[in-house]
Amino acid sequence: MPEVSPKPPQGAAPILKPLRLGPLEIDFPVVLAALAGFSDLSYRLICRSTTAPFCTTEAMLDRQMLLDGKLRRKLIKLDPADHPLAGQIMGFDPTVMARAAVVLAEMGFDVIDLNFACPVRKVLSKKRGGFLMSRPDIALETVRLVRAAVPEKPVTLKLRRAFLETDAEHAAFWEIARGAFDLGVAAVAVHARSVDQKYRGRADWDFLARVKAAFPDRTILGSGDVLTAADALRMIRETGVDGALAARGAIGNPWIFRQARDLAAGRSPFQPSLEDQRELILRHFELAREIYGLRRAVKIMRNFGIHYARIHPHPAKVRMAFVGIKSETDWQGVMAEHYGATAHSTVVGAAAVANEGTDRPEAAPGIILASASPRRGELLKRIVDDFRIVPSGIDEEPLRERNPVGYAVRAAIAKAETVGGAYPHALIIAADTLVCLENEIFGKPTDRNEARDMLTKLSGRRHRVVTGIAIYRKSADRLLHGHETSWVTFKTLEPDAIERYLDTANYLDKAGAYVIQESGDALVEKLEGDYDNVVGFPVGKVRDLLLEFEHPATGAAKS
Ligand SMILES: Cc1cc2nc3c(=O)[nH]c(=O)nc-3n(C[C@H](O)[C@H](O)[C@H](O)COP(=O)(O)O)c2cc1C
């Protein structure tokens, strides 16, 4: 179970002030730390859903920020639901750091955070990160140039208490902190260990108290040994710092933010049930899949799963189970065995994540679209006012057969039945679209090479786009299905044109590697049949099936 005390501490709840970062006011002072490998967009959104008020990206190399825009967008993912957000950069050349800060500001980061703390050997050998704790001159020149480059954005620093354990007087720390405040930084976050110490030993909270005492009117964030919500509040109370960074304490326990708010309000801290854990972990998987594609999502979630296991009632067993995951099927097996997951009962997307906790199977029958595709959601809005989105998460590959119509319909039925298993009273709408060139069926490419092969084969040829549709209500034991076919003729595409398309298009989750609504002119010569079907959702056919489902006498579809 989570390492939180079941009851709030005795006595009055601590009074916590909002956190001030220059012009920004953060409503609560326990925030998500920069965490390489963990504070990515998917986990930040998860932490936002558990009330994290402010997050920081992992440390990003300044030089990578100066890459061509497309490459950069691949590396850095932002979302409207993920603000206020600090982008953390690391480098050794103050002018490059300043240019990188400008890029981050233009991309929409709310705060620019400079990493002078990273203790990783390779980083230090390149004179970046924590190395600057030994070079106040370069550190302050960096602050000066960055401040001048982005005067409109709050700039913050992440420092360690010293470079070496033996730096008894911590002279460089004070020089950097004082100089940086003089140059106008909005806050300094202090990891109360030396660079040399890495993560060993205890963090020196007395040092945090000394820093706050030295800068009573400045914003100081404390970091180190905040492993529970109670630790975060204790750090603020005992050292006087203005806020606490949840780092290792947040990995695997994103509820730490909600627990901290509970404790601060004098309530018992929220204890996530196994069902809460399941819902959140499944949602995290869907977000990771949406952002990175399936293969990377499986790898990423294996890593997160190992940490989520720590609050499971059987942590050791579940940790070992996550360690063995190699595929989505393995993932689903672990979720089914240890978290009782029967389907991906999740709601995808940032807005939905921000509204977490309201959807439970059986709670509100209604209509469910069993698809993660935003395009399908948009098209369904044309004929249905109110519905929820619950992707099935199924692997369609085992359903593969030679007949494209049979394949698409079977896949749609499998999706509908999977989601129907979790929401038996809801009306489930599911669809599966595939592209078929003569006898070859194209699914979604898993990488650029596969996408290139598909587009090369489609070049100059006429192919079929088939969507299978299933409408299902488990409690009524009723299933309708149908399909729609359109024909698309591609222009003859030169290799250059394919590469240009692949540079810009989001092709990974698209059957046949193309999106007609984004790339029609560049790729398509002629379309015969229903355009919406090629987008992935034949609205007219779906409407007919829905009418038939509600009024069986019209005979519009097969049952
Ligand atoms: C896996 C991991 C990755 C981290 N990555 C970063 C990073 O990219 N940037 C940074 O400033 N600090 C990073 N840190 C340091 C944390 O933000 C935090 O200062 C440190 O873990 C001390 O807090 P804790 O003892 O409560 O975990 C990382 C820490 C861990 C454990």
The ligand as an SDF file (V2000), in Angstrom:
LIG
                    3D

 31 33  0  0  0  0  0  0  0  0999 V2000
   15.0830    8.6310  -12.2140 C   0  0  0  0  0  0  0  0  0  0  0  0
   15.4410   10.0420  -11.8710 C   0  0  0  0  0  0  0  0  0  0  0  0
   15.6020   10.9630  -12.8940 C   0  0  0  0  0  0  0  0  0  0  0  0
   15.9160   12.3000  -12.5910 C   0  0  0  0  0  0  0  0  0  0  0  0
   16.0360   13.2030  -13.6100 N   0  0  0  0  0  0  0  0  0  0  0  0
   16.2400   14.5040  -13.3240 C   0  0  0  0  0  0  0  0  0  0  0  0
   16.2870   15.4790  -14.3580 C   0  0  0  0  0  0  0  0  0  0  0  0
   16.1600   15.1640  -15.5510 O   0  0  0  0  0  0  0  0  0  0  0  0
   16.4860   16.7720  -14.0010 N   0  0  0  0  0  0  0  0  0  0  0  0
   16.6320   17.1630  -12.6810 C   0  0  0  0  0  0  0  0  0  0  0  0
   16.7710   18.3520  -12.3990 O   0  0  0  0  0  0  0  0  0  0  0  0
   16.6070   16.2580  -11.6940 N   0  0  0  0  0  0  0  0  0  0  0  0
   16.4060   14.9440  -11.9800 C   0  0  0  0  0  0  0  0  0  0  0  0
   16.3360   14.0360  -10.9670 N   0  0  0  0  0  0  0  0  0  0  0  0
   16.4770   14.4880   -9.5730 C   0  0  0  0  0  0  0  0  0  0  0  0
   15.1030   14.7070   -8.9330 C   0  0  0  0  0  0  0  0  0  0  0  0
   14.4010   15.7380   -9.5680 O   0  0  0  0  0  0  0  0  0  0  0  0
   15.2200   15.0250   -7.4260 C   0  0  0  0  0  0  0  0  0  0  0  0
   15.8820   16.2580   -7.2640 O   0  0  0  0  0  0  0  0  0  0  0  0
   15.9810   13.9380   -6.6830 C   0  0  0  0  0  0  0  0  0  0  0  0
   15.4930   12.6700   -7.0150 O   0  0  0  0  0  0  0  0  0  0  0  0
   15.8920   14.1130   -5.1590 C   0  0  0  0  0  0  0  0  0  0  0  0
   14.6030   13.9170   -4.6960 O   0  0  0  0  0  0  0  0  0  0  0  0
   14.1150   12.5580   -3.9670 P   0  0  0  0  0  0  0  0  0  0  0  0
   15.2080   12.1200   -3.0210 O   0  0  0  0  0  0  0  0  0  0  0  0
   12.8460   12.9520   -3.2810 O   0  0  0  0  0  0  0  0  0  0  0  0
   13.9270   11.5560   -5.0720 O   0  0  0  0  0  0  0  0  0  0  0  0
   16.0780   12.7050  -11.2490 C   0  0  0  0  0  0  0  0  0  0  0  0
   15.9280   11.7560  -10.2320 C   0  0  0  0  0  0  0  0  0  0  0  0
   15.6160   10.4430  -10.5280 C   0  0  0  0  0  0  0  0  0  0  0  0
   15.4420    9.4670   -9.3990 C   0  0  0  0  0  0  0  0  0  0  0  0
  1  2  1  0
  2  3  1  0
  2 30  2  0
  3  4  2  0
  4  5  1  0
  4 28  1  0
  5  6  2  0
  6  7  1  0
  6 13  1  0
  7  8  2  0
  7  9  1  0
  9 10  1  0
 10 11  2  0
 10 12  1  0
 12 13  2  0
 13 14  1  0
 14 15  1  0
 14 28  1  0
 15 16  1  0
 16 17  1  0
 16 18  1  0
 18 19  1  0
 18 20  1  0
 20 21  1  0
 20 22  1  0
 22 23  1  0
 23 24  1  0
 24 25  2  0
 24 26  1  0
 24 27  1  0
 28 29  2  0
 29 30  1  0
 30 31  1  0
M  END
$$$$
